[in-house]
Amino acid sequence: MFAEFFGGRNPFDTFFGQRNGEEGMDIDDPFSGFPMGMGGFTNVNFGRSRSAQEPARKKQDPPVTHDLRVSLEEIYSGCTKKMKISHKRLNPDGKSIRNEDKILTIE
């Protein structure tokens, strides 16, 4: 990996060493000594906005927590609790909303 990035075993040869008869480092392009330009990173965006082809990641909602009341006896002997979770979802038409219910079983 190191040799791929720097083009050899010694990274300082690129900047200070002889380059087998080639001219020195190009002043206009400080990364000209690296193979493939920026060390092989040909598609790097430093501080640029996302391209139109790359979709923005959806932001995940924070987790919902809910206290589940159980007695010491229920913990000792074991029990099953059910909890109904309801949330609103946007319909495929993008205008109307529907309620979705889910029943969680906790053993």
Steps between C-alpha positions, in 0.01 A plus 500: 500500500780741592688427178181546296429838656850645483620311191791334682637403838633845591250789489778759503644380168202660327578842641874506565662208319604437141220385271701293250585788270155661514460866586428606856160546653261716298449828684146544364388151604638398842335155465658422163747267669226273623373226273156587359514855635382519863652169607246294311202690636363622169144572614552690826286801594659710773237740633284480189128437498355166400451435133152467355562129440575430866178501707500660844478254787174493689526628854402233750250590768621472860407177679173495691519366855212398722510370857354153539361444848567158647498374856782309669278192496454530122876534454564195719234271357502641147215656310397623158408862441346646187532858385314665214708744296325742262659739256394708203634419152477699180305321226658441159295789356714733715198691632300286741609334824409160640541356850698179536473287813742236616476282809829418668525192720762518775584180684 
